[in-house]
């Protein structure tokens, strides 16, 4: 995978004012900004990949029939539009990785359909996945964002540059810990059950400054959207699992 060397956002006065308006809107819905929206926009313009946890991020973490936790099409659409927004802004499709501590079969289904770059299962020590991503995909922690929700994720959150924390009212002490330790730039208003991934996707698109264009071109199924879709669909998802402290690659039919 080849990325551009630089994809920094030039925060003009207009974009800075727009970011402030977006911050006010999301705060009104219950979100928490631990840094300004303008600072998040700056960090967003430097990342090349986004890692997402699964349980509690795409869902409420409840398991069914030992197959893992489900996902929502609402979140799927959000991630797709986020990637299209990036494509319009910088000319490449940002990498997407799922890193989960369990064997979540729905994560395999979504990642294959949406052409994510990689899925890491049974990752009880998630920084090992980041080390593997850096080696195999040439994406460094400083070039990476992370969406997470629980204690198992904190080591990885400490190793990347942009963190979105999916907040739950059920763990106020953990919420305080993440804030006190400076482990997230953004706290969601919604939990995983209420489409936190969509919330984060919309925030990112808004801060990239092209939300209306993204929606318009997707509705029209424009030539640019078709070009993006072709680039996205050229990505072959790779699958990994932690076995006996070693990350192994395997195929999914």
GINORMO-V623875 format. One record per backbone hydrogen bond with DSSP energy under -1.0 kcal/mol. NH is the residue of the N-H (numbers start at 1). CO is the residue of the C=O. Records with the same first field share a line. If there is no record, write none. Layout:
NH: CO + CO
This chain:
11: 9
12: 10
16: 12
17: 13
18: 14
19: 15
20: 16
21: 17
22: 18
23: 19
24: 20
25: 21
26: 22
27: 23
28: 24
30: 27
31: 26
32: 187
34: 185
35: 185
40: 36
41: 37
42: 38
43: 39
44: 40
45: 41
46: 43
48: 143
49: 143
50: 95
51: 145
52: 97
53: 147
57: 54
58: 54
67: 64
76: 72
77: 73
78: 74
79: 75
80: 76
81: 77
82: 78
83: 79
84: 80
85: 81
86: 82
87: 83
88: 84
89: 85
90: 86
91: 87
95: 48
97: 50
98: 118
99: 52
100: 120
104: 102
105: 67 + 103
109: 105
110: 106
111: 107
112: 108
113: 109
114: 110
116: 111
117: 96
118: 96
119: 238
120: 98
121: 240
122: 102
123: 100
124: 122
128: 125
130: 126
131: 127
132: 128
133: 129
134: 130
135: 131
136: 132
137: 133
143: 140
144: 141
145: 49
146: 162
147: 51
148: 164
153: 150
154: 151
157: 153
158: 154
159: 156
161: 141 + 144
162: 144
164: 146
165: 186
166: 148
171: 168
175: 171
176: 172
177: 173
178: 174
179: 175
180: 176
181: 177
182: 179
183: 178
185: 163
186: 163
187: 32
188: 165
195: 192
199: 195
200: 196
201: 197
202: 198
203: 199
204: 200
205: 201
206: 202
207: 203
208: 204
210: 205
214: 210
215: 211
216: 212
217: 213
218: 214
219: 215
220: 216
222: 217
226: 222
227: 223
228: 224
229: 225
230: 226
231: 227
232: 228
233: 229
235: 232
238: 117
240: 119
241: 248
242: 121
243: 246
246: 243
248: 241
250: 239
